[in-house]
Amino acid sequence: MDLCKLIEQFGDDDKCRKAIENMRWPHGVRCPSCNSAKISRIVARNQFDCDSCRYQFSATAGTIFHDTHLPLHKWFLATYVLCESKKGMSALQMQRMLKTTYRTSWYLCHRIRAAMLEISPKKLGGTVEINETHVGGKKRRWRPRSEKQVVIGIRQRNGDLRLIHSEDAKSDTVREIINANVGGHVEVIMTDESAIYPWALDKMQKTLHKTINRSREYAHGDVHTNTVESAFSLLKRGIVGTWHKVSAKHLPAYLDEMCFRFNNRKNPYLFRDTILKLIASPNLEYKHLTAKVGEAA
């Protein structure tokens, strides 16, 4: 899918609504209330009427697109741009592209990011690289406590990436993250020589552990953490060059977006699959996004 093809296929709301209908009901429209296939089409209102229970609904009913004030073709364009932008897309740039308000574009980007969240992803195996990095504010003289946030990166070579926002870089915290993301079919675990990892790995993982001293060399044969470091570089270019500033509260959403795009980099149907995730995802309310930490429930 390229931009010209996107505009040709989804250049107006009618085409987008038809695409949503086909993706939502590939084997024919069914009533979301009683699951009946006996449906009548109300052409004038772009709706359907169930002949069994008389429930009236549209292709967007019960989806994230329901009652949206933003035209559907702008939803599709924003989704395409987020899928194709390797270092992400800022809400301000999206505002300029879609001719919307900043609030609308910011909310739109976050709703698409929420749909990109991978539910219960499979654990990583084979050769796994683990490292940590810090992103965010700098330590100032008038701000003695650093506001930098810890991100743990775990990448399977020739496989998927996980970027996890961590409370800290202590061994107990890192151990929980490793056990949640690394499976029993791991062959080798590679890290740098940080003192965290001997304490963060369990007994079995320690027998598979290899380290590299990055102050002396970047690789020693196959022993290196360069692939997870390249993911960190991409993340930091996104923060510095695209988003400019990411709050601690919303950092996990940006990490999820980066991972989803990276893990689907070879997927020729990435745009379609993302639209399908949007159709299936629950609505993310604006008040939830803007609530203070601890008040968003």
C-alpha positions as CSV (number, residue, x, y, z in Angstrom):
1,M,0.0,0.0,0.0
2,D,1.5,3.3,-1.1
3,L,0.1,6.8,-0.6
4,C,-1.3,7.1,-4.2
5,K,-3.1,3.8,-3.9
6,L,-4.4,4.8,-0.4
7,I,-6.0,8.0,-1.8
8,E,-7.4,6.0,-4.8
9,Q,-9.0,3.3,-2.7
10,F,-10.0,5.4,0.4
11,G,-10.3,8.9,-0.8
12,D,-13.8,9.6,0.5
13,D,-15.9,8.5,3.4
14,D,-18.2,6.2,1.3
15,K,-15.2,4.1,0.2
16,C,-13.8,4.0,3.8
17,R,-17.2,2.9,5.1
18,K,-17.5,0.2,2.5
19,A,-14.0,-1.0,3.4
20,I,-14.9,-1.2,7.1
21,E,-18.0,-3.1,6.2
22,N,-16.0,-5.7,4.2
23,M,-13.3,-6.0,6.8
24,R,-15.8,-6.3,9.7
25,W,-18.1,-8.8,7.9
26,P,-16.0,-10.6,5.2
27,H,-18.7,-13.3,4.8
28,G,-21.7,-10.9,4.8
29,V,-23.2,-8.4,7.2
30,R,-24.5,-9.8,10.5
31,C,-26.5,-8.1,13.2
32,P,-24.2,-7.2,16.2
33,S,-27.2,-7.6,18.5
34,C,-28.5,-11.1,17.6
35,N,-25.9,-12.3,15.0
36,S,-28.6,-12.8,12.4
37,A,-27.6,-12.7,8.7
38,K,-31.1,-11.5,7.6
39,I,-30.2,-7.9,7.0
40,S,-31.9,-5.1,5.0
41,R,-29.8,-2.1,3.8
42,I,-31.1,1.4,4.5
43,V,-29.2,3.1,1.6
44,A,-30.2,6.7,2.4
45,R,-28.8,6.6,6.0
46,N,-25.8,4.2,5.4
47,Q,-27.4,1.8,7.9
48,F,-28.7,-1.7,8.1
49,D,-31.9,-3.1,9.6
50,C,-32.0,-6.6,11.2
51,D,-35.0,-8.5,9.9
52,S,-34.9,-10.7,13.0
53,C,-34.7,-8.3,16.0
54,R,-35.3,-5.0,14.1
55,Y,-32.0,-3.5,15.4
56,Q,-30.6,-0.8,13.2
57,F,-26.9,-0.3,13.0
58,S,-24.1,1.0,10.7
59,A,-20.8,-0.4,9.6
60,T,-19.1,1.7,12.3
61,A,-21.5,0.9,15.1
62,G,-19.7,-0.5,18.2
63,T,-16.3,0.4,16.8
64,I,-13.8,3.2,17.5
65,F,-15.2,5.1,14.5
66,H,-18.7,5.3,15.9
67,D,-19.9,8.9,16.4
68,T,-16.5,10.3,15.4
69,H,-16.6,13.9,14.2
70,L,-13.5,13.3,12.1
71,P,-14.1,12.1,8.5
72,L,-13.3,8.5,8.0
73,H,-10.8,9.2,5.2
74,K,-8.8,11.3,7.6
75,W,-8.8,8.3,10.1
76,F,-7.4,6.1,7.3
77,L,-4.8,8.6,6.3
78,A,-3.6,9.1,9.9
79,T,-3.4,5.3,10.3
80,Y,-1.4,5.0,7.1
81,V,1.0,7.8,8.2
82,L,1.6,6.2,11.6
83,C,2.2,2.8,10.0
84,E,4.7,4.1,7.5
85,S,6.6,6.7,9.6
86,K,9.7,4.8,10.9
87,K,10.4,7.4,13.6
88,G,6.8,8.2,14.4
89,M,4.7,11.2,13.6
90,S,4.1,14.2,15.9
91,A,0.6,15.4,16.6
92,L,1.6,18.9,15.4
93,Q,2.6,17.5,12.0
94,M,-0.6,15.4,11.8
95,Q,-2.6,18.6,12.6
96,R,-1.0,20.3,9.6
97,M,-1.6,17.4,7.3
98,L,-5.2,16.8,8.2
99,K,-6.2,20.4,8.8
100,T,-7.6,19.7,12.3
101,T,-7.0,21.2,15.7
102,Y,-4.0,20.1,17.8
103,R,-6.3,18.5,20.3
104,T,-8.0,16.4,17.6
105,S,-4.8,15.2,16.1
106,W,-3.2,14.4,19.5
107,Y,-6.3,12.4,20.5
108,L,-6.4,10.7,17.1
109,C,-2.7,9.6,17.3
110,H,-3.2,8.2,20.8
111,R,-6.3,6.2,19.8
112,I,-4.4,4.6,16.9
113,R,-1.5,3.9,19.3
114,A,-3.8,2.2,21.7
115,A,-5.1,-0.1,18.9
116,M,-1.5,-1.0,18.1
117,L,-1.0,-2.6,21.5
118,E,-0.2,-6.3,21.1
119,I,-2.3,-8.4,23.4
120,S,-0.5,-11.3,25.0
121,P,2.5,-11.3,22.6
122,K,4.5,-14.6,22.5
123,K,7.6,-14.8,24.5
124,L,11.0,-14.3,22.9
125,G,13.4,-17.2,22.3
126,G,16.5,-18.2,20.4
127,T,19.3,-15.6,20.7
128,V,18.0,-12.7,22.9
129,E,19.7,-9.4,23.6
130,I,18.8,-7.4,26.7
131,N,19.9,-3.9,27.6
132,E,18.6,-0.8,29.4
133,T,18.5,2.9,28.4
134,H,17.3,6.2,29.9
135,V,15.2,8.7,28.1
136,G,13.7,12.0,29.1
137,G,14.7,15.1,31.1
138,K,18.2,16.1,32.0
139,K,19.5,16.6,35.5
140,R,19.8,20.4,36.3
141,R,21.3,22.3,39.2
142,W,17.9,23.4,40.4
143,R,16.5,19.9,39.8
144,P,18.7,17.6,41.8
145,R,16.6,14.5,41.0
146,S,16.9,13.3,37.4
147,E,13.5,12.9,35.6
148,K,14.9,10.3,33.1
149,Q,12.8,7.2,32.6
150,V,14.2,3.7,32.4
151,V,13.4,1.6,29.3
152,I,14.3,-2.0,29.1
153,G,14.9,-3.4,25.6
154,I,14.7,-7.1,24.8
155,R,15.2,-8.2,21.2
156,Q,15.2,-11.6,19.6
157,R,17.7,-11.7,16.8
158,N,15.9,-11.9,13.5
159,G,12.7,-11.7,15.6
160,D,10.6,-9.3,17.6
161,L,11.4,-6.4,19.9
162,R,10.0,-5.5,23.3
163,L,10.5,-2.0,24.8
164,I,9.2,-1.8,28.4
165,H,8.9,1.3,30.6
166,S,10.4,0.3,33.9
167,E,10.1,1.9,37.4
168,D,13.9,1.5,37.8
169,A,16.9,-0.5,36.7
170,K,17.2,-2.6,39.9
171,S,17.8,-6.3,39.4
172,D,14.4,-7.4,41.0
173,T,12.5,-5.2,38.6
174,V,14.5,-6.3,35.6
175,R,14.1,-9.9,36.5
176,E,10.3,-9.6,36.4
177,I,10.4,-8.0,33.0
178,I,12.8,-10.6,31.6
179,N,10.6,-13.5,32.9
180,A,7.5,-11.9,31.5
181,N,9.0,-11.5,28.0
182,V,11.6,-14.3,27.6
183,G,10.4,-17.9,27.2
184,G,11.9,-21.2,28.1
185,H,13.1,-21.8,24.5
186,V,15.8,-19.2,24.7
187,E,19.3,-20.4,23.6
188,V,21.6,-17.5,24.4
189,I,21.0,-14.3,26.5
190,M,23.4,-11.5,25.6
191,T,23.9,-8.4,27.7
192,D,26.6,-5.9,28.5
193,E,28.7,-6.3,31.7
194,S,26.3,-4.3,33.9
195,A,26.1,-5.6,37.4
196,I,22.3,-5.8,37.0
197,Y,22.1,-8.9,34.9
198,P,23.9,-11.6,37.0
199,W,21.3,-10.9,39.7
200,A,18.4,-10.4,37.3
201,L,18.7,-13.8,35.6
202,D,17.4,-17.0,37.1
203,K,19.6,-20.1,37.6
204,M,18.9,-21.6,34.1
205,Q,19.3,-18.2,32.3
206,K,22.7,-17.7,33.9
207,T,24.0,-20.8,32.2
208,L,23.0,-19.2,28.8
209,H,24.4,-15.8,29.7
210,K,27.1,-14.1,27.6
211,T,28.4,-10.6,28.1
212,I,30.3,-7.9,26.1
213,N,32.3,-5.1,27.5
214,R,31.0,-2.2,25.3
215,S,33.6,0.2,26.7
216,R,36.3,-1.9,24.9
217,E,34.5,-3.4,21.9
218,Y,31.1,-3.4,20.2
219,A,31.2,-7.1,19.3
220,H,33.2,-10.2,20.0
221,G,32.3,-12.7,17.3
222,D,28.5,-13.3,17.6
223,V,28.5,-11.8,21.2
224,H,27.1,-8.3,21.0
225,T,24.0,-6.2,21.9
226,N,24.1,-4.2,18.7
227,T,20.6,-5.1,17.5
228,V,18.8,-4.0,20.7
229,E,21.1,-0.9,20.7
230,S,19.9,-0.1,17.1
231,A,16.3,-0.2,18.4
232,F,17.2,2.3,21.2
233,S,18.7,4.6,18.6
234,L,15.5,4.5,16.6
235,L,13.5,5.3,19.7
236,K,15.7,8.2,20.7
237,R,15.6,9.7,17.2
238,G,11.8,9.5,17.4
239,I,11.8,11.3,20.8
240,V,14.4,13.9,19.9
241,G,13.5,14.5,16.2
242,T,9.8,13.7,16.0
243,W,7.9,14.0,19.3
244,H,10.5,16.3,21.0
245,K,9.1,15.5,24.4
246,V,7.4,12.4,25.8
247,S,5.8,12.4,29.3
248,A,6.4,9.5,31.7
249,K,2.6,8.8,31.7
250,H,2.4,8.4,27.9
251,L,5.8,6.8,27.3
252,P,4.4,3.2,27.3
253,A,2.1,4.2,24.4
254,Y,5.0,5.5,22.3
255,L,7.0,2.3,23.1
256,D,4.1,0.1,22.0
257,E,3.8,2.0,18.8
258,M,7.5,1.6,18.1
259,C,7.4,-2.1,18.8
260,F,4.3,-2.7,16.7
261,R,5.7,-0.9,13.7
262,F,9.1,-2.6,14.1
263,N,7.7,-6.1,14.6
264,N,5.5,-5.7,11.5
265,R,8.2,-4.1,9.3
266,K,8.0,-7.0,6.8
267,N,4.2,-7.3,6.9
268,P,2.8,-6.3,3.4
269,Y,-0.7,-5.9,5.0
270,L,0.3,-3.7,7.9
271,F,-2.2,-0.9,7.0
272,R,-5.1,-3.4,6.7
273,D,-4.1,-5.2,9.9
274,T,-4.0,-1.9,11.8
275,I,-7.4,-0.9,10.5
276,L,-8.7,-4.3,11.7
277,K,-7.2,-3.7,15.1
278,L,-8.9,-0.2,15.2
279,I,-12.3,-1.9,14.3
280,A,-11.9,-4.4,17.1
281,S,-10.4,-2.0,19.8
282,P,-12.5,-0.4,22.5
283,N,-12.9,3.4,22.5
284,L,-10.2,5.3,24.4
285,E,-11.9,8.3,26.1
286,Y,-10.2,11.7,26.0
287,K,-10.7,12.1,29.8
288,H,-8.8,8.9,30.4
289,L,-5.8,10.2,28.4
290,T,-5.7,13.6,30.2
291,A,-6.4,12.3,33.7
292,K,-3.6,12.5,36.2
293,V,-1.7,9.3,37.0
294,G,-3.7,7.2,39.4
295,E,-7.0,8.9,38.4
296,A,-7.4,7.4,34.9
297,A,-9.3,4.3,36.0
